[in-house]
Structures are given as C-alpha cells and as structure tokens.
Amino acid sequence: MPWLHQVFEAFEDYRRQREREAAERDELASQQREALKIFENADITDDDIEEDGRGKKRKDKKKKKHKHRKDANND
C-alpha cells in the first residue's frame, strides 16, 4: 500500500502550501494596512496635489483676452 502513503504525503504537502500562502496573504495585508496608516497621517498640501508625475509643478495656461471692437461702419 505505498500508494496510500503517497496520497497522505501529497495531502500534507498541499496543506503546508495552503498554510504558507495564507501566511503570505496575511503579511501582505498587514503591510498594506501599515502603508495606508502612514498615508492617512501624511501632511498633504495643495501644492503636493498639483504636481505632475515627474515632480514638476504644472503651469496653468494663461487665457488670451479678446478685445471686442465695434466697427465704425456699423450703425
């Protein structure tokens, strides 16, 4: 009955692998919670929000003002 021992060994390997994966998931969730806690406590100003991904502040484009002229020919 060596096949029975192989079945039990395979089941034990599967159980250990599932326990290892559960521990890794718990560790990752813990790291994510810690990062979220740090992020929530960070002092974020409006200047930080307006920066683009390259670390440079974006500049707002100036709008051109159009002067409305009245034609002298129009009555």
C-alpha positions in Angstrom: 0.0 0.0 0.0 2.7 2.5 -0.8 0.2 4.5 -2.9 -1.7 5.3 0.3 1.4 6.8 1.8 1.9 8.9 -1.3 -1.7 10.2 -1.1 -1.2 11.2 2.5 2.2 12.9 1.8 0.6 14.8 -1.1 -2.2 15.9 1.1 0.3 17.1 3.8 2.3 19.0 1.1 -0.9 20.6 -0.1 -1.9 21.6 3.4 1.5 23.1 4.2 1.4 25.0 0.9 -2.0 26.4 1.7 -0.8 27.5 5.2 2.2 29.2 3.6 0.1 31.1 1.1 -2.3 32.1 3.9 0.6 33.5 6.0 1.9 35.4 2.9 -1.5 36.9 2.3 -1.8 37.9 6.0 1.7 39.5 5.8 0.8 41.4 2.6 -2.4 42.7 4.1 -0.5 43.8 7.2 2.0 45.7 5.1 -0.9 47.3 3.1 -2.6 48.4 6.3 0.6 49.9 7.6 1.2 51.8 4.4 -2.4 53.1 4.4 -1.9 54.3 8.0 1.2 56.2 7.0 -0.5 57.7 4.0 -3.5 58.8 6.0 -1.3 60.5 8.6 0.9 62.3 6.0 0.6 66.0 5.7 -0.6 66.7 2.2 -0.9 70.3 0.9 -2.5 71.7 -2.2 1.0 72.2 -3.7 1.7 68.5 -3.5 -1.6 67.6 -5.3 -0.9 69.9 -8.2 2.5 68.3 -9.0 2.6 66.0 -12.0 4.2 62.6 -12.1 7.6 64.0 -13.0 7.9 66.0 -9.8 7.5 69.3 -11.6 4.6 71.7 -10.9 2.3 72.1 -13.8 1.7 75.6 -15.0 -1.7 76.9 -15.8 -2.0 78.3 -19.3 -2.9 82.0 -19.4 -6.1 82.8 -21.2 -5.9 85.3 -24.0 -8.4 88.1 -23.7 -10.1 89.1 -26.9 -11.0 92.7 -27.2 -14.3 93.3 -28.8 -14.1 96.2 -31.2 -17.0 97.9 -32.7 -16.8 98.7 -36.3 -17.3 102.4 -37.2 -19.2 101.3 -40.3 -21.9 99.5 -38.4 -24.7 101.8 -37.3 
